[in-house]
Amino acid sequence: MDHPVASSQLTESLVKRLAGPSTGKAGLAKDQTEINRIIAEASKGSKFYENEKRKDKDLTERIARILKLRDEAIEGVDLTKIEHHVDKLIVDLENGRDLSQVIVHFDMDAFFANVELLHNPTLKGKPFSVGGGVISTASYEARKYGVRSGMPSFIAKKLCPELILLRSHYEWYNEESNKVFTILRRYDPRLSAAGCDEGYLNITPYLQKHNLNPDECVEEIRRTVHAETNLTVSAGIAPNMNKPNGQYHLAFDSKTIIDFMGGLSIRKVPGIGRVNERLLESVGVKTCGDIYTHRAVLYLMDKQFGLRFLLRTYLGIASNEVKPYERNERKSIGAERTFSPLSTTKDMLDKLEEVAAELEGDMESSGWMGRTVTLKFKLDTFQVLTRAKSLNHWVNKKEELFAVGKELLFPELPISIRLIGLRVTKLKDLKASTSEGIKRFFGLAQQATSGSKRKAYDIDEDEADNASVDQEHDNDDDVMPGFHEQDEADIDPSQHDVDDDEELQIIQPLAHTRKRPPNSVPGISMSHPPALRSRSKSAGPSRSHGAAIAAPSTTISTPPETHTCPICNEVLTTNNTGLNAHIDYCLSRDAIKQAQGTSTKANKVLSSGDTTKEYAMNGLKRLKLRPDAPVKSKRKG
């Protein structure tokens, strides 16, 4: 069955797309239709408009293909039997529900705007916004007119002519953020920060220790934050992190939770942005309750939609584990700049050198090196492309970062760009204790064998925020396939700064870095909120799916593999056969004696004798290491 798409439908979806973060927001004084019209009119004729039009058309065609797949999948199938099967899955998920933990999500109210009010009380009651060419935060008075984070300032002025535009003061926001998190750690020292102004607390131990109920405790938290900072915070209380914003206590029973979720728009679910929203709507899923209604179709199209993730969403089941960020969770570190379009080689290289210098400083201060460098650039047509190169040595110096970036950029010239950035992956933690030994080694090896081999991409911002395809969520119940849509991100103003003249040219947010957590699991678990920067930065765990990413347009050669021996800490340039032979040698009796005399680390690692050897050999077998070439080694410095 064909599924032609009417032009009116295409226009409607494009207008909604252009409206971006304004769509579906509460508290508007203006009609949403009028807001959408103003945004669309201001966007017409721009390169951004043409790019959004192209992406909307592509998505519409993708929906047509999905509908065709659906029709083929359900033809001749007894959907009732499938529904009964899915019902059994739901029972299993329900049996695993844990209502024992009290999780609080807190979110500072219009954080940047309220910090500005502390320094300039005359702004009270007036519509104002924080940011340069792109709005970082809008006051509640400005939000009534449809002014939202991520909106270009000149469009915001069209929506609200009286809007007062303020420059960002990141040092103020950092200071106040630290104060707030210091207070919150009194209630949960292991809180998980989702940004500089929001996060998750597990207050269960605190409630037990102080004999409080959840409402009393949350009221105390909010009262304390306001008393010590003059800032307000909203909070939601739930048995897991799948909760509404604001002050709300969701009762701890399954029926109440399912009823609450049932009426929520699917777009309210963290991890579902405007792309997945349209995809789900195409098969009839507009609310979380619709997931159950269409469970048979979703079962048949599990590959496209991720059945277990959606069933958990319908049930309101999510992780209730709150923990701080661990360094070994980090996948990448990077920096980028946005600017008015540049077309001369010199100007682009100057910006690239600035980015390389900033990235060097960040890598040195935070203790990282890496072996894969990715160049990201956005054309003046708003298309984002990345090129990457893997090296046979570790890098974190400006000169090397710049050289690799330059090498990757030159084949693309001549071009005109409005953003350039560098990101380093395959990280080495300079602060990690070498005593982690075999455990650390096998963790890295498993990453290497499961990672994507692709090194260059032409990416659509609807599909992926970056080009390092991390497969860690392939079997994750807490994400939807391809859920990492850049469009669904809430813009993090600390990650994005725009030159003054950009205000007259941009149409939509140019960088999105802080993802909403999948099904309310913190996307970036941090014990401390990220420090704000006035320039764009990509520095958190990188999680992107590659299903919708185009094939590489360039071929990058793969260098010889290097491994660090978990026993003697030597860096080996070899394949897996050579590595196996080297570990056998290290685990031999003579090598143990030698290592004990020269390395305290070797003494610690090998003290377990045969158990260590058995663990190492079994680990290598599990990794299915391939034989290949001879071993060359050099002592790690």
PyMOL commands that set and color helices and strands:
alter all, ss='L'
color gray80, all
select helices_A, chain A and resi 7-22+32-43+47-74+79-95+111-119+121-123+140-143+153-159+170-184+204-210+214-229+254-262+266-268+274-282+288-293+295-300+302-305+307-315+327-329+345-366+398-412+434-450+471-473+486-488+493-495+500-504+518-520+576-586+589-598+600-606+610-622
alter helices_A, ss='H'
color red, helices_A
select strands_A, chain A and resi 103-108+128-131+135-138+164-166+192-193+198-202+233-238+248-249+333-342+368-379+384-395+417-429+456-459+537-538+562-564+571-573+632-634
alter strands_A, ss='S'
color yellow, strands_A
deselect
rebuild
show_as cartoon
